[in-house]
């Protein structure tokens, strides 16, 4: 009898997680910062699932990990509330709404040859405005001094001269080593400890799985000529190595897909622009890309692959991160990596964003207006998409 009551109670908790996370997945427009505000309002203030202090600790944890920070916070809250399964359900509820919209958009793009439609080019102009806005925001936060700004500019220069996915990874590693050497003295000394119930043995196992996958997947991909395995390899590696949040996924994935001919630059940027219009995490851009390459099956594989490292990293990091965050060397490494992220995004802003979207004066004028609305008037990204599409249509009618 007691076991039945426990099972019913656990089921009720999991259903509550699903309902709450799905509601957030349907309504959380505005990017990672807005997502965290929505989470606080729902999980902390309304439902009292965790305290302000624990929530702040979770955010600090996820900021130190590669991958989508807001999604990782949502997964962590689900795990604290309902165990590993609670984390999976929290992820599904928050992510599936935008996944479904982007898969449908990709199918429509292919079925009706939307590449020739005027609004597709407008979406690319929207992408230019959004990336510039993100670049300025990241630059202010992650390159506040001349040294980190120099790292960012160096990373941008190398990426522009040698644009490849492996060069990007080498830049991140080199920037981390520079950060370890240069920024140890700038580390914060007062950091609150982070308490968690996951065992260190579980954390080591999770990290081992992640490390093994990063080593074995490229080997398997080179051995077997399989499109879905190739997609899984690409998106898993991106999910494990992207620092700086959703916008930084743009250059990382672009270098893996467009030069190899798996997707055209126009198809890539049209989906990125559309991804701004949906709620939930920007990493669901992967669902659009997977659909464009291998249909709905490709979408499922790409989405699982890009988010799976987040699960493994959270489980691996939670038992150890409280200590790591106190170490000056670890903080220094992250400062260097974050500075290089700004440079990588700067290079991507030129190629492919500007080269594929700003073709004449009317494109530039529309991009400037959209950027001003984002940066000065703080118009949400989803509304920018609508304004951009309508504005592009009006310019077309006027003959520009």
ZALUM-24874 format. One line per field, with one value per residue (C-alpha): residue in three letters; x, y, z. Coordinates in nm, 4 decimals. Layout:
<palos>
rest = [Ala	...]
xx = [X	...]
yy = [Y	...]
zz = [Z	...]
</palos>
This chain:
<palos>
rest = [Unk	Unk	Unk	Unk	Unk	Unk	Unk	Unk	Unk	Unk	Unk	Unk	Unk	Unk	Unk	Unk	Unk	Unk	Unk	Unk	Unk	Unk	Unk	Unk	Unk	Unk	Unk	Unk	Unk	Unk	Unk	Unk	Unk	Unk	Unk	Unk	Unk	Unk	Unk	Unk	Unk	Unk	Unk	Unk	Unk	Unk	Unk	Unk	Unk	Unk	Unk	Unk	Unk	Unk	Unk	Unk	Unk	Unk	Unk	Unk	Unk	Unk	Unk	Unk	Unk	Unk	Unk	Unk	Unk	Unk	Unk	Unk	Unk	Unk	Unk	Unk	Unk	Unk	Unk	Unk	Unk	Unk	Unk	Unk	Unk	Unk	Unk	Unk	Unk	Unk	Unk	Unk	Unk	Unk	Unk	Unk	Unk	Unk	Unk	Unk	Unk	Unk	Unk	Unk	Unk	Unk	Unk	Unk	Unk	Unk	Unk	Unk	Unk	Unk	Unk	Unk	Unk	Unk	Unk	Unk	Unk	Unk	Unk	Unk	Unk	Unk	Unk	Unk	Unk	Unk	Unk	Unk	Unk	Unk	Unk	Unk	Unk	Unk	Unk	Unk	Unk	Unk	Unk	Unk	Unk	Unk	Unk	Unk	Unk	Unk	Unk	Unk	Unk	Unk	Unk	Unk	Unk	Unk	Unk	Unk	Unk	Unk	Unk	Unk	Unk	Unk	Unk	Unk	Unk	Unk	Unk	Unk	Unk	Unk	Unk	Unk	Unk	Unk	Unk	Unk	Unk	Unk	Unk	Unk	Unk	Unk	Unk	Unk	Unk	Unk	Unk	Unk	Unk	Unk	Unk	Unk	Unk	Unk	Unk	Unk	Unk	Unk	Unk	Unk	Unk	Unk	Unk	Unk	Unk	Unk	Unk	Unk	Unk	Unk	Unk	Unk	Unk	Unk	Unk	Unk	Unk	Unk	Unk	Unk	Unk	Unk	Unk	Unk	Unk	Unk	Unk	Unk	Unk	Unk	Unk	Unk	Unk	Unk	Unk	Unk	Unk	Unk	Unk	Unk	Unk	Unk	Unk	Unk	Unk	Unk	Unk	Unk	Unk	Unk	Unk	Unk	Unk	Unk	Unk	Unk	Unk	Unk	Unk	Unk	Unk	Unk	Unk	Unk	Unk	Unk	Unk	Unk	Unk	Unk	Unk	Unk	Unk	Unk	Unk	Unk	Unk	Unk	Unk	Unk	Unk	Unk	Unk	Unk	Unk	Unk	Unk	Unk	Unk	Unk	Unk	Unk	Unk	Unk	Unk	Unk	Unk	Unk	Unk	Unk	Unk	Unk	Unk	Unk	Unk	Unk	Unk	Unk	Unk	Unk	Unk	Unk	Unk	Unk	Unk	Unk	Unk	Unk	Unk	Unk	Unk	Unk	Unk	Unk	Unk	Unk	Unk	Unk	Unk	Unk	Unk	Unk	Unk	Unk	Unk	Unk	Unk	Unk	Unk	Unk	Unk	Unk	Unk	Unk	Unk	Unk	Unk	Unk	Unk	Unk	Unk	Unk	Unk	Unk	Unk	Unk	Unk	Unk	Unk	Unk	Unk	Unk	Unk	Unk	Unk	Unk	Unk	Unk	Unk	Unk	Unk	Unk	Unk	Unk	Unk	Unk	Unk	Unk	Unk	Unk	Unk	Unk	Unk	Unk	Unk	Unk	Unk	Unk	Unk	Unk	Unk	Unk	Unk	Unk	Unk	Unk]
xx = [0.0000	0.2789	0.4581	0.1430	0.1148	0.4808	0.4305	0.1233	0.3106	0.6061	0.3746	0.2035	0.5433	0.6487	0.3167	0.3547	0.7053	0.5720	0.2817	0.4966	0.7878	0.5528	0.3808	0.7221	0.8161	0.5082	0.5515	0.9249	1.0139	1.3193	1.6315	1.8315	1.8153	1.4376	1.4098	1.5849	1.3420	1.0462	1.1964	1.2390	0.8826	0.7403	0.9714	1.0919	0.8238	0.5032	0.5693	0.8440	1.0286	1.3610	1.4931	1.6413	1.9831	1.9639	1.8358	2.1257	2.3683	2.2156	2.2556	2.6186	2.6757	2.5311	2.7175	3.0410	2.9411	2.9353	2.5906	2.2588	2.2582	1.8815	1.8046	2.0615	1.9015	1.5621	1.7065	1.8768	1.5532	1.3741	1.6445	1.6231	1.2453	1.2073	1.5464	1.7037	1.3607	1.2388	1.5270	1.4340	1.0674	1.1569	1.3744	1.1018	0.8345	1.0517	1.1981	0.9324	0.7098	0.9869	1.1154	0.7741	0.7439	1.0924	1.0458	0.7196	0.8930	1.1715	0.9200	0.7312	1.0577	1.1370	0.7848	0.6941	1.0457	1.0336	1.3933	1.2642	1.0102	1.0814	1.0240	1.3099	1.5560	1.3938	1.4625	1.8306	1.8300	1.6658	1.9501	2.2049	2.0394	2.0025	2.3621	2.4997	2.2850	2.4114	2.7706	2.7597	2.5984	2.8537	3.1383	3.0439	3.0122	3.2983	3.5662	3.5638	3.9402	4.2039	4.3596	4.0361	3.9441	4.2788	4.2008	3.8619	4.0124	4.2835	4.0218	3.8156	4.1188	4.2212	3.8649	3.8347	4.1661	4.1227	3.7482	3.7035	3.5416	3.8723	4.0439	3.7562	3.8132	4.1873	4.1122	3.8940	4.1627	4.4378	4.2238	4.1619	4.5369	4.5947	4.3202	4.4788	4.8074	4.6795	4.3623	4.4249	4.4674	4.1282	3.9330	3.6569	3.7579	3.4129	3.2001	2.9171	2.9413	2.6992	2.5395	2.4097	2.3060	2.4516	2.7462	3.0942	3.0933	2.7892	2.9574	3.2729	3.0629	2.8755	3.1974	3.3469	3.0489	3.0826	3.4575	3.4222	3.1515	3.3656	3.6503	3.4538	3.1900	3.4354	3.6041	3.2721	3.1600	3.4747	3.4405	3.0734	2.9194	2.5887	2.4046	2.2339	2.5589	2.7234	2.4466	2.4778	2.8568	2.8369	2.5642	2.6969	3.0383	2.8777	2.6635	2.9702	3.1995	2.9868	3.0516	2.8549	2.4950	2.2620	2.3968	2.7442	2.5958	2.5650	2.9348	3.0089	2.7382	2.7838	3.1481	3.0400	2.7570	2.7821	3.1419	3.0711	2.7677	2.5223	2.3216	2.3421	2.4190	2.0732	1.8951	2.1083	2.0383	1.6664	1.6266	1.8342	1.6114	1.2989	1.4433	1.4279	1.0475	0.9783	0.9843	1.2227	1.5961	1.7767	1.9525	1.6305	1.7697	1.9257	1.5781	1.5367	1.8834	1.8289	1.4997	1.6618	1.9240	1.7369	1.3710	1.1956	1.4352	1.7249	1.5501	1.5140	1.8789	2.0145	1.8033	1.8989	2.2648	2.2998	2.1253	2.2662	2.6016	2.4087	2.2584	2.5932	2.7751	2.5216	2.5379	2.9169	2.9688	2.7229	2.9304	3.2562	3.1736	3.1357	3.5082	3.6159	3.4402	3.6595	3.9821	4.1467	4.2976	3.9572	3.8009	4.0926	4.0449	3.6793	3.7626	3.9917	3.7415	3.4596	3.6730	3.7469	3.3733	3.3207	3.5815	3.4321	3.0904	3.2445	3.3923	3.0550	2.8867	3.0871	3.0728	2.8087	2.5705	2.6610	2.7780	2.4489	2.1984	2.3048	2.3012	2.2030	2.1122	1.7558	1.8811	2.1238	1.8522	1.6153	1.8930	1.9778	1.6128	1.5775	1.9020	1.7909	1.4590	1.6442	1.9272	1.7671	1.3942	1.4346	1.1739	1.1626	1.3248	1.0011	0.8448	1.1598	1.1015	0.7481	0.8612	1.1488	0.9269	0.6616	0.9282	1.0954	0.7610	0.6881	1.0328	0.9712	0.6332	0.8007	1.0535	1.3605]
yy = [0.0000	0.2380	0.1517	0.2311	0.5666	0.6379	0.5438	0.7680	1.0508	1.0101	1.0012	1.3188	1.4898	1.3864	1.5027	1.8345	1.8743	1.7946	2.0408	2.3228	2.2802	2.2543	2.5762	2.7438	2.5887	2.7459	3.0927	3.1547	3.3972	3.6226	3.4075	3.2649	3.5679	3.5882	3.2109	3.2379	3.5109	3.2926	2.9993	3.2078	3.3304	2.9793	2.7433	2.9657	3.2295	3.0429	2.6750	2.7049	2.4026	2.5569	2.8608	3.1757	3.0661	2.7208	2.8746	3.1221	2.8328	2.6377	2.9346	2.9744	2.6043	2.6118	2.9289	2.7346	2.4522	2.4423	2.4114	2.5978	2.7481	2.8020	2.4465	2.3132	2.5091	2.3634	2.0110	2.0615	2.1786	1.8755	1.6489	1.8093	1.7683	1.4239	1.2603	1.1779	1.1065	1.4429	1.6088	1.4295	1.5284	1.8889	1.9000	1.7511	1.9916	2.2994	2.1940	2.0089	2.3084	2.4871	2.1595	2.0894	2.4400	2.4303	2.0806	2.1931	2.5042	2.2894	2.0531	2.3481	2.4989	2.1793	2.0976	2.4393	2.5517	2.8428	2.9335	3.1592	3.3332	3.6946	3.6370	3.3851	3.6597	3.8794	3.6042	3.6197	3.9969	3.9309	3.6878	3.9621	4.2019	3.9357	3.8126	4.1683	4.2312	3.9098	3.9918	4.3334	4.1884	3.9087	4.1491	4.3783	4.0843	3.8569	4.1014	4.3852	4.4518	4.4945	4.1525	3.9600	4.1891	4.1008	3.7294	3.7859	3.9793	3.7169	3.4404	3.6316	3.6899	3.3232	3.2078	3.4457	3.3300	2.9580	2.8868	2.5294	2.3466	2.2019	2.5410	2.6677	2.3907	2.4637	2.8336	2.7475	2.5185	2.7782	3.0536	2.8348	2.7859	3.1610	3.2279	2.9856	3.1728	3.5322	3.5566	3.3559	3.6776	3.8071	3.5130	3.5696	3.4722	3.4564	3.1885	3.0146	2.6324	2.4266	2.1309	1.8336	1.4751	1.3102	1.0841	1.1460	0.7904	0.8760	1.1973	1.0120	0.7575	1.0343	1.2160	0.8884	0.8342	1.1888	1.1538	0.8123	0.9429	1.2422	1.0035	0.7161	0.9009	1.0578	0.7165	0.5417	0.8207	0.7837	0.4036	0.3782	0.5884	0.6632	0.9976	0.9702	0.8740	1.1761	1.4022	1.2565	1.3011	1.6651	1.7770	1.5849	1.7487	2.0920	2.0391	1.9378	2.2214	2.5346	2.7926	3.1160	3.0072	2.9656	3.2286	3.0757	2.7549	2.9467	2.9509	2.6086	2.4274	2.6391	2.5317	2.1686	2.1804	2.4510	2.4020	2.0262	2.0926	1.9373	2.2616	2.5883	2.9160	3.0451	2.7416	2.7676	3.1355	3.1118	2.8513	3.0553	3.3561	3.1451	3.0044	3.3572	3.3537	3.0496	3.0144	2.7817	2.7197	2.8407	2.5025	2.3668	2.5244	2.1763	2.0293	2.2450	2.1524	1.7811	1.7948	1.9732	1.6986	1.3752	1.4561	1.4027	1.1202	1.3599	1.6132	1.3583	1.2498	1.6077	1.7270	1.4350	1.4663	1.8386	1.8240	1.4903	1.6421	1.8827	1.5916	1.4175	1.7385	1.8284	1.4851	1.4870	1.8409	1.8677	1.6615	1.8425	2.1935	2.3372	2.2820	2.3669	2.7037	2.8090	2.7393	3.0445	2.8392	2.7016	3.0476	3.1779	2.9055	3.0000	3.3697	3.2870	3.0521	3.3050	3.5769	3.3500	3.2855	3.6552	3.6403	3.3259	3.4897	3.8047	3.5958	3.4265	3.7670	3.8407	3.4916	3.3591	3.6154	3.9435	3.7822	3.5934	3.8497	4.2094	4.2266	4.5913	4.9202	4.8180	4.5068	4.7218	4.9752	4.7006	4.5391	4.8738	4.9310	4.5800	4.6125	4.9470	4.7958	4.5109	4.7064	5.0415	4.9783	4.6223	4.4719	4.0896	3.8696	3.6968	4.0340	4.1359	3.8379	3.9561	4.3165	4.1976	3.9833	4.2559	4.5217	4.3131	4.2610	4.6357	4.7137	4.4586	4.6159	4.9568	4.8191	4.8271]
zz = [0.0000	0.0931	-0.2329	-0.4335	-0.2608	-0.3358	-0.7023	-0.7291	-0.5600	-0.7962	-1.0982	-0.9759	-0.9413	-1.2928	-1.4413	-1.2602	-1.4050	-1.7535	-1.7260	-1.5878	-1.8292	-2.1287	-2.0269	-2.0140	-2.3501	-2.5076	-2.3548	-2.2931	-2.5704	-2.5597	-2.5288	-2.2343	-2.0034	-2.0433	-1.9934	-1.6572	-1.5505	-1.6507	-1.4587	-1.1430	-1.1611	-1.2093	-1.0216	-0.7368	-0.6738	-0.7618	-0.7012	-0.4359	-0.5782	-0.4762	-0.2940	-0.4470	-0.3211	-0.4813	-0.8035	-0.8127	-0.7551	-1.0438	-1.2774	-1.1697	-1.2342	-1.5856	-1.6823	-1.6287	-1.8668	-2.2465	-2.3988	-2.3628	-2.0122	-1.9780	-2.0921	-1.8472	-1.5629	-1.6564	-1.6706	-1.3325	-1.1690	-1.3129	-1.1687	-0.8257	-0.8308	-0.9896	-1.0340	-1.3711	-1.5231	-1.3956	-1.5809	-1.9036	-1.8708	-1.7902	-2.1026	-2.3239	-2.2034	-2.2503	-2.5851	-2.7868	-2.8757	-3.0644	-3.2108	-3.3653	-3.5144	-3.6682	-3.8125	-3.9763	-4.1137	-4.2620	-4.4238	-4.5724	-4.6932	-4.8842	-5.0032	-5.1405	-5.2400	-4.9989	-5.0792	-5.3556	-5.1303	-5.0368	-4.6655	-4.6568	-4.7453	-4.4793	-4.2243	-4.3180	-4.2593	-3.9209	-3.8436	-3.9169	-3.6699	-3.3992	-3.4281	-3.4073	-3.0990	-2.9370	-3.0345	-2.8656	-2.5537	-2.5275	-2.5969	-2.3080	-2.0711	-2.1770	-2.3036	-2.0467	-2.0678	-2.3396	-2.2871	-2.3400	-2.6280	-2.7905	-2.7511	-2.9147	-3.2086	-3.2539	-3.2583	-3.5152	-3.7399	-3.7356	-3.8068	-4.1007	-4.2489	-4.1726	-4.1463	-4.0262	-3.7360	-3.6130	-3.6156	-3.4019	-3.1469	-3.1400	-3.0804	-2.7807	-2.6332	-2.6884	-2.5348	-2.2302	-2.1833	-2.2204	-1.9674	-1.7226	-1.7572	-1.7641	-1.5557	-1.2391	-1.0422	-1.1608	-1.0218	-0.7700	-0.4175	-0.2574	-0.4229	-0.2422	-0.2290	-0.4370	-0.2574	-0.4555	-0.3842	-0.6977	-0.6099	-0.7447	-0.8836	-1.0960	-1.2063	-1.3134	-1.5072	-1.6879	-1.7774	-1.9017	-2.1327	-2.2675	-2.3243	-2.4884	-2.7217	-2.8276	-2.9163	-3.0698	-3.2720	-3.5231	-3.5649	-3.6266	-3.8581	-4.0684	-4.0723	-4.1675	-4.4427	-4.2695	-4.2915	-3.9511	-3.7779	-3.9416	-3.8101	-3.4596	-3.4615	-3.5753	-3.3367	-3.0363	-3.0795	-3.1127	-2.8022	-2.6029	-2.7137	-2.7641	-2.4921	-2.4674	-2.5258	-2.8198	-3.0590	-3.0558	-3.1978	-3.5275	-3.6294	-3.4803	-3.6782	-3.9914	-4.0179	-3.9912	-4.2474	-4.5135	-4.6405	-4.6678	-4.8878	-4.6421	-4.6448	-4.8395	-4.6610	-4.7584	-4.6107	-4.2981	-4.2296	-4.3125	-4.0393	-3.7961	-3.8560	-3.8030	-3.4807	-3.3347	-3.3664	-3.1495	-2.7704	-2.5934	-2.6470	-2.9591	-2.9781	-3.1334	-3.4505	-3.4766	-3.5351	-3.8468	-3.9725	-3.9141	-4.1037	-4.3973	-4.4198	-4.3403	-4.2778	-3.9432	-3.8503	-3.8992	-3.6758	-3.3944	-3.4236	-3.4396	-3.1455	-2.9206	-3.0188	-2.9476	-2.6084	-2.4829	-2.3779	-2.1537	-1.9598	-1.9298	-1.8306	-1.5631	-1.4033	-1.4304	-1.3024	-1.0146	-0.7666	-0.8504	-0.9618	-0.6150	-0.5621	-0.9159	-0.9094	-0.6166	-0.8060	-0.9616	-1.2460	-1.3483	-1.3479	-1.5554	-1.8178	-1.8533	-1.8906	-2.1822	-2.3459	-2.3152	-2.4750	-2.7732	-2.8100	-2.8858	-3.1623	-3.3141	-3.3261	-3.4779	-3.7627	-3.8198	-3.8296	-4.1446	-4.2981	-4.3455	-4.1915	-4.3649	-4.6902	-4.7305	-4.6009	-4.6772	-5.0572	-5.1176	-4.9488	-4.8671	-4.6830	-4.4854	-4.3989	-4.2782	-4.0730	-3.9076	-3.8138	-3.6713	-3.4764	-3.3302	-3.2241	-3.0513	-2.8952	-2.8095	-2.7788	-2.6442	-2.8772	-2.8245	-3.0885	-3.1930	-3.2727	-3.4619	-3.6909	-3.7711	-3.8245	-4.0440	-4.2672	-4.3008	-4.3591	-4.6271	-4.8028	-4.7967	-4.9424	-5.2155	-5.3006	-5.3201	-5.5673	-5.3421]
</palos>
